[in-house]
């Protein structure tokens, strides 16, 4: 799994203009099972995405397709981790097999 930390590099006005396209992108990634959670940081200077387990190259390609990335509105820091404990009742997508 991955934690992706977005940091905005543009004004909130430009972020807000791109937000509908970014949300449509997120919807598609959730539907495909690629993303588990997403939302803005507080204070609103970026966002967080929790992504499913996948090859890093695939994640990088998915993030490059984000309208925020395509418009140069955010930078992305990716941290990979292995979830060894989950809260009761939390179901995560199964790990992709090579």
N, C-alpha and C positions, 0 to 999 in steps of 0.2 A: 504494500500500500504506500501511498504517497501523501504528504501534506504539501500543498502548493500555496505559497504566500505571494499574493500580488501586491505590488506597490504602485500606486498611481504616479504617473509622470506628467500628467496633464491636469488642467483645472477641472473642478467638479462639474462645471458647465459642459465641458467636452465629454467627460465621463457620462453624464446624464444623457447627452445626445446619442451616445453609442449604447446606452443601457438596453433598449429594446432588442437590438441585434445580439448583444452579449447574453441576455436572458434566453433568447431563442437557441443560441449555441448551447447554453447550459441545459436547457430542456432536452435537446437532442442527445447530449452526453449522459444525462440521467436515464433517458429511455433506453440507450444502448448498454447501460450497466457500467459505464466507465467512471462515473462520479457517484459518490456516496453522500456527500454533504457539501454545501457551498453557502457563502454569505459574506456580507461586508465586515471589515474590521471596525472596531469602535475605539477611537474616533475613526471616521470614514476617510482613511488614507490609502485604502486598498481592500483586499478581500482574501478569503481563505477557501481553498477547494480541497476536499479529501477525495483522492482518486483510488480506484480499485487497483489491485495488483495487475500489472501488465509489464511487458518489456519497456524499459526506459525510453527507447527510441520511439515507441508508439505513443507514449505520453507526450514526449516532446513534439511530435507531429500534431497531436490533438491540441496542445496548447498553442501551437503556431497558427492554428485555424481560428482561435478566439478573436472576435472582432477587436477586442482591446489590444491584442498583440499586433494584428494586421494594421491597425491605425496608429501604432506606436504610443498607446495611452498608458501602458503598464509594463513593469518588469516582473519576472517570475523567478522565485527561488523555490527549488524542489528539494524536499527531504524524504528519502525513502525510509520506511520502517516496517518491522514485522510485528503485527498485532498478535500478542500472546495471551491477552486477557480482554474479554468483552463484558459489558454490562449484561445482566440477565435479560433475556428477551431480545437482545440486539442480534439481528441476522445480517451478515455481510455477504456480498457476492462471493461465490467460490473462486479460488485462485485459478487463473488461467494456466492450462498445462501447455508445455512447449510442444 
